[in-house]
Amino acid sequence: MTRLAEDLASRGYDCLTTQQAGHDTASDEEQLAFAATNSRAIVTYNIRDFAPLHQQWISTGRPHAGIVVSQQLSGRQYGVLLSRTLRLVGTLTADEMQNNLVHLERFKE
């Protein structure tokens, strides 16, 4: 995800990796809480843990700025990850991302 954050930042998007935030060893709950507190959507390959976490937050009325989940692609498929992410940020507003779990595969060409 570091490469994705760097590429998005070079295009003017405000991106922060968990390492840059000092949260690379934080739990999923802590990472989502940090993102929510800072009005940031979170991008992850970890749908298994973040889908139930999303449901838990929504059912208890805890807002978040959005969770984007993607299947993990090989390094050779990085362009696919980048193009889908660019389609997502070009399609959905921050308001539309609010409290939503978005599958990046929805933004295939």
N, C-alpha and C positions, 0 to 999 in steps of 0.2 A: 504493500500500500504506500510505501514511502515514495516510490517512483510516481505513482498516480498523484499523490499530494504535490510533488514537485512540478509535475506537468500542468496540473490545474492552477497552481500558484503562478506559474510562468504565463498563464493566460488571464491573470487578474483575479482569480478566485481566492478567497480567504480560506486556506487549508491549514490544518495542524495535525500532525501525526501523534499517536499516543506517546512515542518517544520524545517528541518535541515538547509535549505537555507534561512530561515526567510521569506518565501514567502507564508505561508499557508493562508493568507488573500488576496493575490494578485489576480487580475483578470486573466481570461484565457489568454488574450493577454499578460499581464505582465509575466505570467509563461512561455509562449512560448518564449517570448523575452529573458528572463533570460536563458532558456535552450539553445536557439540559440546562444546567446552571449558566452556561456560557452561550446559550442560544445557537448551538451548533448541531447539525445533523451528524450522525455517525455512519460510517461505511464499514461493513464487515463481511467476511466470508462465513461467519459463525451463525448461520440461520438457526441451527439446532438450539442454541441458547438464547439468541436475541428475539426470536419469534415468541416464545413463552414470556420472556421478560417484557416485551411490548404489551402483551395481553394483560400481564399483571399490572403494569403501570396504568394502562387505560382503565382497567376495572376498578382501580383504587383512586382514580382521578388525578394521577400524577402526570403532568404535561411533559412532553419532550419535543425537540425540534425536528424529529424524524429519524428513522432508521432505514438505511439502504443496505439490502443484503444481496450478495452475488455468489454464484458458484465460483469456486476457485479455478482460475484458468492457468494454463501453463505459461511460462515466460514468452513463448512464441506467440501466444494469443493476447499479449498485452494490448495490442492495438484495438482489439475487440472491447476489452475492459474500458479503455480510454474513450472510445467512440460512444459506447453506451452511456458512460457517465456524462459526457458532454451533451448527449441527447437529453438525458434526465435534467441537467441543470438548465438547459435551454427550453425545457417544456414545463416543468413544475416550478411554481414560485415557493418562496419560503413559507408562505401561509398555507399553501397546498401540501407541503411536507409536514406541517405541524401535526404531531400525534399520529403519524402514519408510518406503516411498515411498507416499504416499496421494494419490489423485486427488480433488480437491474435488468434481468432477462426480458422484462417488459419493453425495454428500449432497444430491442434488436433491430437491425436494418430491415 
